[in-house]
Amino acid sequence: MAIVKFGITERGDVAFDDSWIAPVRRGDVSAAVLISKGMPTPSGMEAMLEMKDRLIFHATTTGFGGTILEPNVAPADNRLKKVAEFCHRGFPMDHVVIRVDPMIPTPKGIARAENVIQQAYELGFRRFRYSWIDVYRHVKTRFLQAGLPIPLSIREADPKLVSSFIDEFCASYEAHGCRFESCAENNRHQTGCISKRDFEICGLDPKEAYGKSQQRTACLCCGNKTELLHHRGRCPHNCLYCYWR
């Protein structure tokens, strides 16, 4: 029996790159997670509507759109409305994940993330992912060059502040039917970006989800994961914290 492959677009952004369409349409992968800080291209959106049952859209929305951190990203309220409008065109809302990635573990950073989640909830979204900022050496350099203080990493954060977000804020929304996930984070929300739940949503047998991705030690994605984009470098969003040099 052939191994089920589940595509993902981590190496690039579907707002600028349509190369994911052909392998999904050909059936090279059985389903795919598409990730973007914007909206897919017009042809990308049409393809998403055509193949909606096999796709999950990670709509990355951090709350920093339009700031020095994300200079070419739309502000959160504008961005979330566009995602909601796309769902009104026919893309299933339960195939959308509001991805708050990254979060900065400070009072202001967490407040921004909570505001995004609140706005998204009011628009009808119920599935959320979050991830704390990775403070690489080159990211520190960019912040210093921009005249900004170096952001805290999760290891430096106030545990009570982080606990308040997870155990109070998230819990309050979970009580109203929301689901929170966090890949490679050491907490109760740990779930890979591609999980058995994603198999189920895309009509695949979750028993086909095997092993763990070898992408990196902390990655919790299923071993079926395969990259659909091949861009190596920063995308036109030009985010200050980007892990690409």
N, C-alpha and C positions, 0 to 999 in steps of 0.2 A: 504494500500500500504506500502511495506517495506521501511524503511528509508535507503537512500543511505549512505554508509560509505566510507570515504576517508582516506586511511592509510598514515602514515608518519613514518620516522625513525629518531627521534630526540634523543632517548635514546640508543646511540650506533652509529656504523658506518658500512655501508654495505661493506666496504673494508675488514672487519673482521668477519662479521656475515651474514649468509645466511638465518636466520630464517624468514625473510620477505617473502621468495619465496612461501612457502606453503600456507599461508593465501591469498595471491594474486591469486595464481593459483587455489585454491579451490573456489574463489569467495566470501570469507569472507568480502572482501572490493571490491568496484567497480573499484577503481583506487588508485594510491599511489604516494606520493612524496618520493623519495629516496635521502638521503643526505650523502655526503662523501667528505673528504679531499683527498681521493685517488681514485682508480678505484675499482669497485666491484670485487669480486673474479671471477675466470674463469667461475664457474658455475653460479655466479650472473650475469655476462655479457650475458651469453647465455640465461638466463631467461629473462633479460631485452629485448633482441632482440626478443624473443618469444612473450612477452606481451607488446611490445613497445607502442601500441596504448593506453594503460591504465596506463602508467608510465611517470613521470616527474623526471628528474635527476637534483638535486641541486649540481652542481660541485663547492664545496667550494674552493676558491682560493684567498688568502689574500695578496700574495706577500712576506710573511714571511717564506715560505717553505725553509727548510735547515738552518734556523737561530736558535738561542737559544730559540726563541719564539715557533718555530714549528720544533723541531729537527728531527722528523721522517716523515716529509712531503716533497714531491718533490718541487723543485723550480718552480716558476710560469710558465716560458716558457716551461719547460719539461711537467708539469702537463696539461697545456692547449693543447699542441700538442697531448697528449694521449686522451684527451676528443674528440678532433677533429677527431682523427683516429677512435675512437669508432663510431662517427657519420658516417664516411665514410664506416664503416662496416654495417650500416643500421639503427642505432638509430637516430630518427628524430632530427635534430638540433633545431627545434622549440619546442622540448620537453626538452631542456636543459636550465637551469638557471645558469649563472655564479654568484656564491654567495660570495661576498666579505664581509666576516663575521668572525672575527670582523675587524673594521677599528679603528685606533688610531687617534683621532682628533688633530694631530699636523701637521705642514708642511711636515715633512718626512713621517708620517703615511699616510696622504692623497695622497702624491705623489706616494707612493707604490700602493695604491688602483687604482689611475688613470692609472698607468702603466699597471696593470692587465687588466683593462677595455679596454685600447687601444689595447693591444695584442689580447684579446679575440675578439674584434670588427674586427680586421684585419683577423682573422681566420673564420669570418662569424657569430659569435654569436651576438644576438641582445637583449637578455633579461638578466637583471642584478638585483641582490638584494644586499643591503648593510645593515650593522648594526654596531653601535658604540660599542666599547669594554665596558664590564661590569667590573668595578674595585671592585670586592668583597674583603673582608678583607683577605681571604686566598690567593687571587691573588696578593695583595700587598705584602704579606709575601714572596711569591715565587720570585717576582721581586727583593725584597731586598736581599734575600738569593743568587740570581744569580748575585748580584752586579749591578743591573740595576735600573734606576730611576723609581719610580711609575708612570705608564702612566696616562695621563689626562682622566677624564671621560668627556662625552659630556656636562655635566653641567659646567665643568671648561674650556671648549674650547672657543677659540676666535670666537664669532658669525660671524664675517666677513669671517673668514677662512671657516667655515662650509657653510655659504651662498654661497661663491665662488664655492665650490664643487657642491652644489645642483643647484644653479641658473645660473651658468656659464658653468662649465664642463659638468654636466649631460644634461643641456639644449642643449649644442652643439651636443651631441650624439643623443638626442631625435629628433633633426631636421633631423637626418639621419636614422630615423626609429627604434631607440632603445627604450626600455621600462625599466624604473627603478622602483623598489619596495623596500619598507622598512617596515618590520613588527614592530609594537610597537614604531615607531619613530614619533615624533610630527612634521610632515612636509607633503608636498603635495604628497609624494610618498607612503604614508601609504597604505599597502596592506597586508593582511594575507598571510602566507606561503601556505595556502590552501584557494583559493579564487574562485569566480565565473568564473574567467578567466581559472583557472585550470580545472574546470568542463567542460568548453567548449572545451579546448584542448584535453581532454580525451573522448570527445564525449558524455558527460553527460549533462542533462538539468540543466542550472544554476539556475533554479527555485527550484531545489532540495537542493541547498545550503542554510541551515537554520541557523539562530541565530549566536551566537558568542561563540567560544570556552571558556570553563571555566578553562582552564589550568592556566592562570594567568590574572590579571586585564588588563594588556596592550595588551594581545594577541588578534590579529584581525582575526585569522583563523576562518573559518566557523565551526559551531557546529558539523559538520559531522566528524570531525577529530578523528582518533583513532590510538594509538601507535602500531607499529609492532615489535619493538625491546624492550628488557627488561634488558639491561645491566645497572648496577648501579655502576659507577666509571669511572675513566679516561681510555681512549682507548690507544692502543699502539702508537698513534701519539704523546702522551705525551706533548701536548701543554701547555706552561707556564700559559696561561690565562684561562685554562679550568675551567668551573664553578663547576665541580666535585672536591671534596676535595681529 
